[in-house]
């Protein structure tokens, strides 16, 4: 025994080598308020912490389990070493235990993993050297940052998140005892593996007994902790995970937006830096709003086989505050909010595209007070490929003669078909790109009815330009990126461009505000918050949209099946899903959540309606159902008591909406009557209407 102690003491005079064990560090992504969203790591998930950031309970548990004499020994326990060496010599096999915390740290930080007698002696000698030159607290801190706790987690910072979803400072007695019990062989006591459950409980009990014997816990604390099932406070195992969402982000369906961030970071810095470089990333996401958006989308559409919703919320400078790309990222990684960028194909926006045509008309000097006939059906000859273009209003409604307020309020397809004849499709295509629609669009007249695929993010960006009084801000997902030392690598800012004049944008806002106040978007109204927006529904009810904004936020909502050929019939108690029904309700709930504790602000009212006031019969080749010649319209937007461009009330006998938190009112719809003072009074139908006959016959 004396010989072993003397030999180790001599070796203790050796110099310490450079540390080799501490390598990869985990990248952490937080939201705009500092709440953790996700951790990205390589083979080693490591988040270094200062000792003061670790729960004292965990420290006591580790000392009780691994090295009760840590604060008094010189770095090694000669008796334990002699016992281990004798066993190894006799067995000529793997080395026995006997390592102090200091020795374990030296092994992890300074030595190669070779299991030889020479390395064991070197480990002991370097431990003595380290103890002579380093404070005990520094050794303990280094040890807790390097030890492996299973599930890919190196160090207590990563382990606390992986096993329990908490910070190391929050670890309680039960959690600390379980983690301390994992240190010797972490992959053999995972409570989530059926054949390891018994061993997991045995280890926890062993640590609790040691803590009780050392006076770290009382008898009552011991008994109370023993009664707690480990399964009740550990997280499920995620096999081979290199991206781990926080529990809150998981509940908020944030997998899609985290994947967007991962791709952006990898493109900028490379995968090695992202998964091993210990970056600290702050995003524009607001986790509270992300959770509200996900719940709004899934509370209504909560049954297997029902459609899915995608949601994007932008702030005033293009920051993405929330993005819901689907119901479950683990099931499908196709991001339904980002179109082709997310692995999908984009979706047709239907009538939610009409405000872009309206914006181009205003840019070309066409007054919003221009008069248009709005018959049920119109046919146009010699356009694009020369075929007959037949356009119908929803439910074949005859709206008489309306201005652009009325045409937008009731989403008249026949009026907007005439409007794109005036503007031309090519300028509309160019303006869409300027507004932020990244999808490639063909300059054809049917573009006005939203027949070409775009993304939810595209539409949110375009409408945010209206909300920004004509200034477009590029969507932004990241705020800044710091390296592992806390130095700023990049700070991000949205770029901006003037696309429309303030007056033009204000006119659009007034018209779209009327849509919610008295038109097809009435289900989107939010108490006490100025709102503006537009519905959209495509052929055979395959896509339904509501896109709108307040002075502070812009939100786009799409509802549909991932399979674009499926129609949304008999969903959530509705005969068919249109933009003014489920999407408008989801939009309302998300917008209300976004404004909790936020002053809503106000829109700027247009000071005039400039431009050329056009007359009727614009570009009409054939009108199959001409409107009455005596019908006129008011030149200002006028409130009505009923209306809508698509949703019928549920059919007789249909179930009411099944969400536990939200009733889905039917979208109002115009009938075929006309008035002399504006859009016609309507009755809400109680039967399911047939889809429009024309290919472009959306809302």
C-alpha positions as CSV (number, residue, x, y, z in Angstrom):
1,X,0.0,0.0,0.0
2,X,2.8,2.4,0.9
3,X,4.6,1.6,-2.3
4,X,1.5,2.5,-4.4
5,X,1.0,5.7,-2.5
6,X,4.7,6.6,-2.9
7,X,4.7,5.8,-6.7
8,X,1.6,7.9,-7.3
9,X,3.1,10.8,-5.3
10,X,6.2,10.8,-7.5
11,X,4.2,10.7,-10.7
12,X,2.2,13.7,-9.3
13,X,5.2,15.9,-10.1
14,X,4.5,15.5,-13.9
15,X,3.2,18.5,-15.8
16,X,-0.5,18.5,-16.9
17,X,-1.0,18.0,-20.7
18,X,-3.3,20.2,-22.7
19,X,-7.0,19.3,-22.2
20,X,-8.3,17.1,-25.0
21,X,-11.6,15.9,-23.7
22,X,-13.8,19.1,-23.9
23,X,-14.8,19.4,-27.5
24,X,-18.2,19.9,-29.0
25,X,-20.6,22.4,-27.6
26,X,-24.4,22.5,-28.2
27,X,-26.0,25.4,-30.1
28,X,-28.9,26.9,-28.3
29,X,-31.8,28.8,-30.1
30,X,-34.0,31.1,-28.0
31,X,-37.0,33.2,-28.9
32,X,-37.1,37.0,-28.9
33,X,-37.7,37.0,-25.1
34,X,-34.9,34.6,-24.3
35,X,-37.1,31.5,-23.8
36,X,-35.4,28.3,-25.1
37,X,-36.7,26.9,-28.3
38,X,-34.2,24.2,-29.3
39,X,-30.7,22.7,-28.9
40,X,-28.7,21.5,-31.8
41,X,-25.8,19.2,-31.2
42,X,-23.5,16.6,-32.8
43,X,-22.4,13.4,-31.2
44,X,-21.8,15.2,-27.9
45,X,-24.6,17.4,-26.6
46,X,-22.7,19.8,-24.3
47,X,-23.7,23.1,-22.6
48,X,-20.9,24.3,-20.3
49,X,-22.1,25.9,-17.1
50,X,-20.5,27.7,-14.1
51,X,-20.8,25.9,-10.8
52,X,-23.1,28.6,-9.5
53,X,-25.6,27.7,-12.3
54,X,-26.0,24.1,-11.0
55,X,-28.4,23.1,-8.3
56,X,-26.7,22.5,-4.9
57,X,-28.9,19.4,-4.6
58,X,-27.4,17.9,-7.7
59,X,-23.9,18.7,-6.5
60,X,-24.6,16.9,-3.2
61,X,-26.1,14.0,-5.0
62,X,-23.1,13.5,-7.2
63,X,-20.6,13.8,-4.3
64,X,-22.6,11.3,-2.2
65,X,-22.8,8.9,-5.1
66,X,-19.3,9.2,-6.6
67,X,-16.8,10.6,-4.0
68,X,-17.9,11.4,-0.5
69,X,-14.3,12.5,0.5
70,X,-13.9,14.8,-2.5
71,X,-13.3,18.0,-0.4
72,X,-10.7,16.3,1.8
73,X,-8.6,13.9,-0.4
74,X,-5.5,15.0,-2.4
75,X,-7.0,13.8,-5.7
76,X,-6.7,10.1,-5.3
77,X,-7.7,7.4,-2.8
78,X,-4.7,5.1,-2.5
79,X,-6.7,2.3,-0.9
80,X,-9.2,2.3,-3.7
81,X,-6.4,2.4,-6.3
82,X,-4.6,-0.6,-4.7
83,X,-7.7,-2.6,-4.6
84,X,-8.5,-1.8,-8.3
85,X,-4.9,-2.6,-9.4
86,X,-4.8,-5.9,-7.7
87,X,-8.1,-6.9,-9.2
88,X,-7.0,-5.9,-12.7
89,X,-3.7,-7.8,-12.4
90,X,-5.5,-10.9,-11.3
91,X,-8.2,-10.7,-14.0
92,X,-6.0,-9.3,-16.7
93,X,-9.2,-7.6,-17.9
94,X,-11.0,-4.3,-17.6
95,X,-9.9,-2.0,-14.8
96,X,-11.9,-1.8,-11.7
97,X,-13.4,1.3,-10.1
98,X,-11.8,3.4,-7.5
99,X,-11.6,6.7,-9.3
100,X,-12.3,9.9,-7.4
101,X,-14.2,12.8,-9.0
102,X,-10.8,14.4,-9.8
103,X,-9.6,11.2,-11.5
104,X,-12.7,11.0,-13.6
105,X,-12.3,14.6,-14.7
106,X,-8.7,14.0,-15.6
107,X,-9.7,10.9,-17.6
108,X,-12.3,12.9,-19.5
109,X,-10.4,16.1,-20.0
110,X,-6.8,15.2,-20.4
111,X,-6.3,11.5,-21.4
112,X,-7.2,9.2,-24.2
113,X,-9.7,6.4,-23.5
114,X,-7.2,3.6,-23.5
115,X,-7.9,1.1,-20.6
116,X,-4.3,0.2,-19.6
117,X,-2.3,0.0,-16.4
118,X,0.0,2.8,-17.5
119,X,-3.0,5.1,-18.2
120,X,-4.5,4.3,-14.8
121,X,-1.3,5.3,-13.1
122,X,-0.9,8.4,-15.2
123,X,-4.5,9.3,-14.3
124,X,-3.7,9.2,-10.6
125,X,-0.5,11.2,-10.9
126,X,-2.2,13.9,-13.0
127,X,-5.0,14.1,-10.5
128,X,-2.6,14.9,-7.7
129,X,-1.0,17.5,-9.9
130,X,-4.4,19.0,-10.7
131,X,-5.4,19.2,-7.0
132,X,-2.2,21.0,-6.1
133,X,-2.7,23.7,-8.8
134,X,-6.5,24.0,-9.0
135,X,-9.3,24.8,-6.6
136,X,-11.7,22.0,-5.7
137,X,-14.7,24.0,-7.0
138,X,-13.0,24.4,-10.4
139,X,-12.4,20.7,-10.6
140,X,-16.0,20.0,-9.7
141,X,-17.2,22.4,-12.3
142,X,-15.0,20.9,-15.0
143,X,-16.2,17.4,-14.0
144,X,-19.9,18.3,-14.1
145,X,-19.4,19.8,-17.6
146,X,-17.7,16.7,-19.0
147,X,-19.3,13.7,-17.5
148,X,-21.6,11.6,-19.7
149,X,-25.3,11.2,-18.5
150,X,-26.7,9.2,-21.4
151,X,-29.0,10.1,-24.3
152,X,-26.1,12.0,-26.0
153,X,-25.8,14.5,-23.2
154,X,-22.4,15.5,-22.0
155,X,-22.4,17.7,-18.9
156,X,-25.1,18.6,-16.4
157,X,-26.4,21.5,-18.5
158,X,-27.3,19.2,-21.4
159,X,-28.5,16.4,-19.2
160,X,-31.0,18.4,-17.3
161,X,-32.6,19.5,-20.5
162,X,-32.5,16.1,-22.2
163,X,-33.9,14.1,-19.2
164,X,-36.3,16.6,-17.6
165,X,-36.6,19.7,-19.8
166,X,-35.3,22.0,-17.1
167,X,-32.2,24.0,-16.4
168,X,-29.4,22.6,-14.2
169,X,-30.3,25.2,-11.5
170,X,-33.8,23.8,-11.3
171,X,-33.0,20.2,-10.5
172,X,-34.8,18.8,-7.5
173,X,-34.0,15.8,-5.2
174,X,-35.7,13.2,-7.4
175,X,-34.1,14.4,-10.6
176,X,-30.7,14.9,-9.0
177,X,-30.7,11.4,-7.5
178,X,-31.6,9.8,-10.8
179,X,-28.9,11.7,-12.7
180,X,-26.2,10.9,-10.1
181,X,-27.2,7.3,-10.4
182,X,-26.6,7.3,-14.2
183,X,-22.9,8.4,-14.0
184,X,-21.3,5.0,-13.7
185,X,-23.2,3.4,-16.6
186,X,-25.7,5.8,-18.1
187,X,-26.9,3.5,-21.0
188,X,-27.9,0.7,-18.6
189,X,-30.5,2.6,-16.5
190,X,-32.7,4.5,-18.9
191,X,-36.2,4.5,-17.4
192,X,-37.8,4.6,-20.9
193,X,-36.3,1.1,-21.7
194,X,-38.4,-1.7,-20.2
195,X,-35.5,-4.0,-19.4
196,X,-33.7,-1.2,-17.5
197,X,-36.5,0.1,-15.3
198,X,-35.5,-2.1,-12.3
199,X,-31.9,-0.9,-12.5
200,X,-33.0,2.7,-12.8
201,X,-34.9,2.5,-9.5
202,X,-32.1,0.6,-7.8
203,X,-29.6,3.3,-8.7
204,X,-31.9,6.1,-7.6
205,X,-32.4,4.4,-4.2
206,X,-28.7,3.9,-3.8
207,X,-28.0,7.6,-4.3
208,X,-30.8,8.6,-2.0
209,X,-29.5,6.4,0.7
210,X,-26.0,7.9,0.3
211,X,-27.5,11.4,0.5
212,X,-29.4,10.5,3.6
213,X,-26.3,9.1,5.2
214,X,-24.3,12.2,4.4
215,X,-27.0,14.5,5.9
216,X,-27.9,16.1,2.5
217,X,-31.6,15.1,2.8
218,X,-33.9,14.3,5.7
219,X,-35.7,11.0,6.3
220,X,-39.0,12.5,5.2
221,X,-37.5,13.8,2.0
222,X,-36.0,10.4,1.4
223,X,-39.4,8.7,1.8
224,X,-41.3,11.2,-0.3
225,X,-38.8,10.9,-3.2
226,X,-38.8,7.1,-3.0
227,X,-42.6,7.2,-3.6
228,X,-42.2,9.3,-6.8
229,X,-42.3,7.2,-10.0
230,X,-39.3,8.1,-12.2
231,X,-41.5,7.7,-15.3
232,X,-43.6,10.7,-14.0
233,X,-40.8,13.3,-14.2
234,X,-38.6,12.1,-17.1
235,X,-39.0,13.0,-20.8
236,X,-39.5,10.5,-23.5
237,X,-36.3,9.3,-25.2
238,X,-35.6,10.8,-28.7
239,X,-33.5,8.3,-30.6
240,X,-30.3,9.8,-32.3
241,X,-31.7,13.3,-31.9
242,X,-29.4,16.1,-33.1
243,X,-32.2,18.7,-32.8
244,X,-34.0,18.8,-29.5
245,X,-37.0,21.1,-28.9
246,X,-37.8,22.5,-25.5
247,X,-41.0,21.1,-24.0
248,X,-42.7,24.4,-24.6
249,X,-41.6,24.5,-28.2
250,X,-42.6,20.9,-28.7
251,X,-46.1,21.8,-27.4
252,X,-46.2,24.8,-29.8
253,X,-45.5,22.7,-32.9
254,X,-42.2,24.6,-33.5
255,X,-40.5,21.8,-35.3
256,X,-41.1,23.4,-38.7
257,X,-39.7,26.8,-37.8
258,X,-36.7,25.2,-36.1
259,X,-35.9,23.3,-39.3
260,X,-36.1,26.6,-41.1
261,X,-33.6,28.1,-38.7
262,X,-31.3,25.1,-38.9
263,X,-31.2,25.4,-42.7
264,X,-30.5,29.1,-42.6
265,X,-27.7,28.7,-40.0
266,X,-26.1,25.8,-41.9
267,X,-26.1,27.7,-45.1
268,X,-24.4,30.6,-43.4
269,X,-21.9,28.9,-41.1
270,X,-21.8,25.2,-42.1
271,X,-23.2,22.2,-40.3
272,X,-20.1,21.7,-38.1
273,X,-20.5,25.2,-36.5
274,X,-24.2,24.7,-36.1
275,X,-24.0,21.3,-34.4
276,X,-20.7,21.5,-32.6
277,X,-19.8,25.2,-32.3
278,X,-21.9,26.2,-29.3
279,X,-23.6,29.1,-31.0
280,X,-26.2,31.2,-29.2
281,X,-29.0,32.2,-31.6
282,X,-31.8,34.6,-30.9
283,X,-34.8,34.3,-33.2
284,X,-37.8,36.6,-34.0
285,X,-40.2,33.9,-32.8
286,X,-42.4,34.6,-29.8
287,X,-43.0,31.2,-28.2
288,X,-46.1,32.3,-26.4
289,X,-47.6,33.5,-29.7
290,X,-46.3,30.3,-31.5
291,X,-48.2,28.2,-28.9
292,X,-51.3,30.3,-29.3
293,X,-51.1,30.0,-33.1
294,X,-50.6,26.2,-33.0
295,X,-53.5,25.8,-30.5
296,X,-55.8,27.9,-32.7
297,X,-54.9,25.8,-35.7
298,X,-55.2,22.4,-33.9
299,X,-58.1,22.9,-31.5
300,X,-60.6,23.2,-34.3
301,X,-59.0,20.7,-36.6
302,X,-58.2,18.1,-34.0
303,X,-59.4,14.8,-35.5
304,X,-57.4,12.3,-37.5
305,X,-58.3,12.7,-41.2
306,X,-59.3,16.3,-40.9
307,X,-57.6,19.1,-42.9
308,X,-54.4,20.9,-41.6
309,X,-53.9,24.6,-41.0
310,X,-50.7,26.6,-41.7
311,X,-50.2,30.0,-40.1
312,X,-47.6,32.8,-40.4
313,X,-47.6,35.9,-38.2
314,X,-45.3,38.8,-39.1
315,X,-44.6,42.0,-37.1
316,X,-44.2,45.5,-38.5
317,X,-40.6,45.0,-39.6
318,X,-40.9,41.5,-41.1
319,X,-40.1,39.5,-38.0
320,X,-41.7,36.1,-38.1
321,X,-43.4,35.9,-34.7
322,X,-45.0,32.5,-35.3
323,X,-45.1,29.9,-38.0
324,X,-47.2,26.8,-38.0
325,X,-46.1,24.5,-40.9
326,X,-48.4,21.5,-40.1
327,X,-49.8,19.4,-37.3
328,X,-46.8,17.2,-36.5
329,X,-43.2,17.6,-37.8
330,X,-42.4,14.0,-36.6
331,X,-45.1,12.7,-39.0
332,X,-44.5,14.9,-42.0
333,X,-41.5,17.3,-42.5
334,X,-43.2,19.1,-45.4
335,X,-43.7,22.7,-44.3
336,X,-47.1,23.7,-45.6
337,X,-46.4,27.4,-44.7
338,X,-43.4,27.9,-47.0
339,X,-44.3,26.2,-50.3
340,X,-41.5,24.8,-52.3
341,X,-38.9,26.0,-49.8
342,X,-40.5,23.7,-47.3
343,X,-40.7,20.7,-49.6
344,X,-44.2,21.3,-50.8
345,X,-45.7,22.7,-53.9
346,X,-47.5,25.8,-52.7
347,X,-51.2,26.3,-52.8
348,X,-53.7,28.3,-54.8
349,X,-54.7,31.5,-52.8
350,X,-58.1,32.0,-54.4
351,X,-59.7,35.4,-53.9
352,X,-57.1,36.3,-51.2
353,X,-55.0,37.3,-54.3
354,X,-57.4,40.0,-55.4
355,X,-56.0,42.8,-53.2
356,X,-52.8,42.5,-55.3
357,X,-54.7,43.2,-58.4
358,X,-56.5,46.0,-56.6
359,X,-53.1,47.5,-55.6
360,X,-52.0,47.4,-59.3
361,X,-55.2,49.2,-60.3
362,X,-54.5,51.9,-57.8
363,X,-50.9,52.3,-59.1
364,X,-52.3,52.7,-62.6
365,X,-54.6,55.5,-61.5
366,X,-57.9,53.6,-61.4
367,X,-60.2,55.0,-58.7
368,X,-61.7,52.6,-56.1
369,X,-65.0,54.4,-56.8
370,X,-65.1,53.0,-60.4
371,X,-68.3,51.3,-61.4
372,X,-68.5,47.7,-62.6
373,X,-71.2,45.3,-63.5
374,X,-71.2,42.3,-61.3
375,X,-73.4,39.7,-63.0
376,X,-73.4,36.0,-61.9
377,X,-71.3,34.9,-64.9
378,X,-69.2,36.5,-67.6
379,X,-67.3,35.1,-70.6
380,X,-64.2,36.6,-72.2
381,X,-62.9,35.7,-75.6
382,X,-59.4,35.9,-77.2
383,X,-57.4,36.1,-74.0
384,X,-54.1,34.3,-73.3
385,X,-54.3,31.1,-75.3
386,X,-57.4,32.2,-77.1
387,X,-59.8,30.0,-75.2
388,X,-63.1,31.3,-73.7
389,X,-62.5,32.4,-70.1
390,X,-65.7,31.8,-68.1
391,X,-65.9,33.5,-64.7
392,X,-68.7,33.1,-62.1
393,X,-69.4,34.7,-58.8
394,X,-69.7,32.4,-55.8
395,X,-73.1,30.7,-55.8
396,X,-73.9,32.6,-59.0
397,X,-74.7,35.7,-57.1
398,X,-75.8,38.8,-59.0
399,X,-74.4,41.9,-57.3
400,X,-75.7,44.5,-59.6
401,X,-73.4,47.4,-60.2
402,X,-70.7,47.9,-57.6
403,X,-67.5,49.9,-57.0
404,X,-64.3,48.3,-55.8
405,X,-65.4,48.6,-52.2
406,X,-68.4,46.5,-52.9
407,X,-66.7,44.1,-55.3
408,X,-64.1,43.4,-52.6
409,X,-66.6,43.2,-49.8
410,X,-68.5,40.5,-51.6
411,X,-65.5,39.1,-53.4
412,X,-67.0,39.4,-56.9
413,X,-65.1,37.3,-59.4
414,X,-66.8,38.9,-62.4
415,X,-65.7,42.4,-61.3
416,X,-62.1,41.4,-60.6
417,X,-62.0,39.7,-64.0
418,X,-62.8,43.0,-65.6
419,X,-60.3,44.8,-63.4
420,X,-57.4,42.7,-64.6
421,X,-58.5,43.4,-68.1
422,X,-57.8,47.0,-67.3
423,X,-54.5,46.5,-65.6
424,X,-53.1,43.7,-67.7
425,X,-51.8,40.5,-66.1
426,X,-48.0,41.3,-66.6
427,X,-48.0,44.3,-64.3
428,X,-49.9,42.3,-61.7
429,X,-47.3,39.6,-61.9
430,X,-44.5,42.1,-61.4
431,X,-46.2,43.8,-58.5
432,X,-46.8,40.4,-56.7
433,X,-43.0,39.9,-56.8
434,X,-42.4,43.4,-55.5
435,X,-44.8,42.8,-52.6
436,X,-42.9,39.6,-51.6
437,X,-44.5,36.8,-53.4
438,X,-41.5,34.6,-54.2
439,X,-43.4,32.0,-56.2
440,X,-43.0,32.2,-60.0
441,X,-46.3,33.3,-61.5
442,X,-47.4,33.2,-65.1
443,X,-48.8,36.5,-66.4
444,X,-52.3,35.3,-67.4
445,X,-55.7,36.8,-66.7
446,X,-56.8,34.0,-64.4
447,X,-54.1,35.1,-62.0
448,X,-56.6,37.5,-60.5
449,X,-58.6,34.6,-59.1
450,X,-55.6,33.0,-57.3
451,X,-55.2,30.0,-59.6
452,X,-51.4,29.7,-59.3
453,X,-49.6,28.3,-56.3
454,X,-48.1,30.6,-53.6
455,X,-47.0,30.0,-50.0
456,X,-48.5,31.2,-46.8
457,X,-45.4,33.2,-46.1
458,X,-45.7,34.8,-49.5
459,X,-49.2,36.0,-48.8
460,X,-48.3,37.2,-45.3
461,X,-45.4,39.3,-46.7
462,X,-47.6,40.8,-49.4
463,X,-50.3,41.9,-47.0
464,X,-47.7,43.1,-44.5
465,X,-46.8,45.6,-47.2
466,X,-50.3,47.0,-47.1
467,X,-50.1,47.1,-43.3
468,X,-46.8,48.9,-43.6
469,X,-48.4,51.7,-45.7
470,X,-46.7,50.5,-48.9
471,X,-43.3,49.6,-47.5
472,X,-42.3,46.0,-47.9
473,X,-40.0,44.3,-45.3
474,X,-38.4,41.0,-46.1
475,X,-39.3,38.2,-43.7
476,X,-36.8,37.8,-40.9
477,X,-36.3,34.7,-38.7
478,X,-33.1,35.5,-36.8
479,X,-32.1,38.5,-34.7
480,X,-28.4,37.7,-33.9
481,X,-25.9,34.8,-33.6
482,X,-23.1,34.7,-30.9
483,X,-20.2,32.3,-30.8
484,X,-19.4,30.1,-27.8
485,X,-17.5,33.0,-26.1
486,X,-20.5,35.3,-26.4
487,X,-19.0,37.4,-29.2
488,X,-21.5,38.6,-31.9
489,X,-21.0,36.9,-35.2
490,X,-24.0,38.4,-37.0
491,X,-26.9,40.8,-36.3
492,X,-29.8,40.5,-38.8
493,X,-32.1,43.2,-40.0
494,X,-35.0,43.0,-42.5
495,X,-34.4,44.9,-45.8
496,X,-37.2,47.2,-46.9
497,X,-38.4,48.8,-50.1
498,X,-41.1,51.2,-51.0
499,X,-43.7,49.4,-53.3
500,X,-46.9,51.5,-52.9
501,X,-47.5,55.0,-51.9
502,X,-48.9,55.5,-48.4
503,X,-52.1,56.8,-49.9
504,X,-52.5,53.7,-52.1
505,X,-51.9,51.4,-49.1
506,X,-54.3,53.3,-46.9
507,X,-57.1,52.9,-49.6
508,X,-56.4,49.2,-49.7
509,X,-56.7,49.0,-45.9
510,X,-60.0,50.9,-46.0
511,X,-61.4,48.5,-48.6
512,X,-60.1,45.4,-46.7
513,X,-61.3,46.8,-43.4
514,X,-64.8,46.9,-44.9
515,X,-64.5,43.2,-45.8
516,X,-64.2,42.3,-42.1
517,X,-66.7,45.0,-40.9
518,X,-69.5,44.0,-43.2
519,X,-68.5,41.5,-45.8
520,X,-67.1,38.0,-46.2
521,X,-64.6,38.3,-43.4
522,X,-67.0,39.1,-40.6
523,X,-65.9,36.0,-38.6
524,X,-62.4,37.5,-38.3
525,X,-63.4,40.6,-36.3
526,X,-61.5,41.1,-33.1
527,X,-63.0,43.2,-30.4
528,X,-61.1,46.5,-29.9
529,X,-58.6,45.9,-32.6
530,X,-58.6,47.5,-36.1
531,X,-58.5,44.8,-38.7
532,X,-58.4,44.4,-42.5
533,X,-58.3,41.3,-44.5
534,X,-59.5,39.1,-47.3
535,X,-61.0,35.6,-47.7
536,X,-60.1,33.1,-50.3
537,X,-61.5,29.7,-51.4
538,X,-60.4,27.6,-54.4
539,X,-62.2,25.3,-56.7
540,X,-64.0,22.4,-55.0
541,X,-63.1,23.7,-51.6
542,X,-59.5,22.4,-51.8
543,X,-58.0,25.5,-50.2
544,X,-59.4,28.1,-47.9
545,X,-57.6,31.2,-46.8
546,X,-57.9,34.3,-44.6
547,X,-55.1,36.8,-44.8
548,X,-55.3,40.1,-42.9
549,X,-53.6,42.5,-40.7
550,X,-53.8,45.0,-37.8
551,X,-51.6,48.1,-37.3
552,X,-49.1,45.8,-35.4
553,X,-49.3,42.3,-37.0
554,X,-50.0,40.5,-40.3
555,X,-51.3,37.0,-40.2
556,X,-52.0,34.5,-43.1
557,X,-54.0,31.3,-42.5
558,X,-54.4,28.5,-44.9
559,X,-56.5,25.4,-44.3
560,X,-56.5,22.3,-46.6
561,X,-55.4,18.8,-47.0
562,X,-51.7,18.1,-47.8
563,X,-53.1,16.3,-50.8
564,X,-54.2,19.2,-53.0
565,X,-56.8,17.1,-54.8
566,X,-59.0,16.5,-51.7
567,X,-62.0,18.7,-51.1
568,X,-62.9,20.0,-47.6
569,X,-66.5,18.8,-47.2
570,X,-68.3,18.0,-44.0
571,X,-65.4,19.2,-41.8
572,X,-65.8,20.4,-38.2
573,X,-69.6,20.6,-38.6
574,X,-69.5,22.6,-41.8
575,X,-70.9,21.4,-45.1
576,X,-67.8,23.0,-46.8
577,X,-64.8,25.0,-45.7
578,X,-64.3,28.4,-47.1
579,X,-62.0,31.3,-46.3
580,X,-64.7,33.1,-44.2
581,X,-65.3,30.1,-42.0
582,X,-62.5,28.1,-40.3
583,X,-59.6,30.2,-41.6
584,X,-61.3,33.4,-40.4
585,X,-61.9,31.9,-37.0
586,X,-58.3,30.7,-36.6
587,X,-57.1,34.2,-37.8
588,X,-59.3,35.9,-35.2
589,X,-58.0,33.7,-32.4
590,X,-54.3,34.2,-33.4
591,X,-54.8,37.9,-33.8
592,X,-56.5,38.2,-30.4
593,X,-53.6,36.4,-28.8
594,X,-51.0,38.6,-30.5
595,X,-52.6,41.7,-29.0
596,X,-52.8,40.5,-25.4
597,X,-51.0,43.3,-23.5
598,X,-50.3,45.1,-26.7
599,X,-51.7,48.5,-27.6
600,X,-53.4,47.8,-31.0
601,X,-52.8,51.2,-32.6
602,X,-54.9,52.6,-35.5
603,X,-54.9,52.6,-39.3
604,X,-54.4,55.8,-41.2
605,X,-57.5,56.7,-43.1
606,X,-57.1,57.7,-46.7
607,X,-57.5,61.5,-47.3
608,X,-59.0,61.0,-50.7
609,X,-59.9,58.5,-53.4
610,X,-57.9,59.8,-56.4
611,X,-57.8,58.3,-59.9
612,X,-60.0,57.8,-62.9
613,X,-63.5,56.7,-62.2
614,X,-64.3,54.1,-64.8
615,X,-67.8,53.3,-66.0
616,X,-69.5,50.0,-66.6
617,X,-69.2,47.4,-69.4
618,X,-65.4,47.3,-69.2
619,X,-63.9,44.7,-71.4
620,X,-67.0,42.6,-71.6
621,X,-67.3,40.3,-74.6
622,X,-70.2,38.2,-73.6
623,X,-72.4,38.5,-70.6
624,X,-74.6,35.5,-70.1
625,X,-76.7,37.0,-67.4
626,X,-76.7,40.8,-67.7
627,X,-77.5,42.8,-64.5
628,X,-80.6,45.1,-64.2
629,X,-79.8,48.4,-65.8
630,X,-81.3,50.4,-62.9
631,X,-79.0,49.1,-60.2
632,X,-76.5,51.5,-58.7
633,X,-74.1,51.5,-55.8
634,X,-72.9,53.9,-53.2
635,X,-69.5,55.5,-53.7
636,X,-68.4,54.9,-50.1
637,X,-68.2,51.5,-48.3
638,X,-71.5,50.8,-46.6
639,X,-72.1,48.4,-43.8
640,X,-74.7,45.7,-44.2
641,X,-76.1,43.2,-41.8
642,X,-75.3,40.0,-43.6
643,X,-73.0,38.8,-46.3
644,X,-70.1,36.6,-47.4
645,X,-68.4,35.0,-50.2
646,X,-68.5,31.4,-49.6
647,X,-69.5,29.7,-46.3
648,X,-72.9,28.3,-45.9
649,X,-74.4,27.4,-42.6
650,X,-74.1,23.6,-41.8
651,X,-76.6,21.5,-43.6
652,X,-79.6,20.4,-41.6
653,X,-78.5,17.6,-39.3
654,X,-74.8,18.4,-39.5
655,X,-72.9,18.5,-36.2
656,X,-71.9,21.8,-34.8
657,X,-68.1,22.5,-34.6
658,X,-66.4,20.0,-32.4
659,X,-63.7,22.2,-30.8
660,X,-63.9,22.4,-27.1
661,X,-62.9,26.0,-27.1
662,X,-64.2,27.5,-30.4
663,X,-67.5,27.5,-32.1
664,X,-67.2,28.1,-35.8
665,X,-69.9,30.4,-37.1
666,X,-70.8,30.0,-40.8
667,X,-69.6,32.6,-43.2
668,X,-72.3,34.9,-44.5
669,X,-73.1,34.8,-48.2
670,X,-74.9,37.1,-50.6
671,X,-78.0,36.1,-52.4
672,X,-79.0,37.1,-56.0
673,X,-81.0,40.2,-55.0
674,X,-79.8,43.8,-55.7
675,X,-80.4,47.2,-54.1
676,X,-80.0,50.8,-55.2
677,X,-77.7,51.7,-52.3
678,X,-74.9,49.2,-52.4
679,X,-74.4,45.4,-52.1
680,X,-77.7,43.5,-51.8
681,X,-79.2,42.4,-48.5
682,X,-78.8,38.7,-48.0
683,X,-80.2,35.7,-46.3
684,X,-77.9,33.2,-44.8
685,X,-78.5,29.9,-46.5
686,X,-79.1,26.7,-44.5
687,X,-78.3,24.4,-47.4
688,X,-75.0,23.4,-48.9
689,X,-74.3,25.3,-52.1
690,X,-72.8,23.5,-55.1
691,X,-69.2,24.6,-56.0
692,X,-69.0,27.3,-58.7
693,X,-69.1,25.9,-62.2
694,X,-66.2,27.7,-63.6
695,X,-62.6,26.5,-63.2
696,X,-61.8,29.8,-61.5
697,X,-65.0,29.9,-59.6
698,X,-63.7,30.5,-56.1
699,X,-65.1,32.9,-53.6
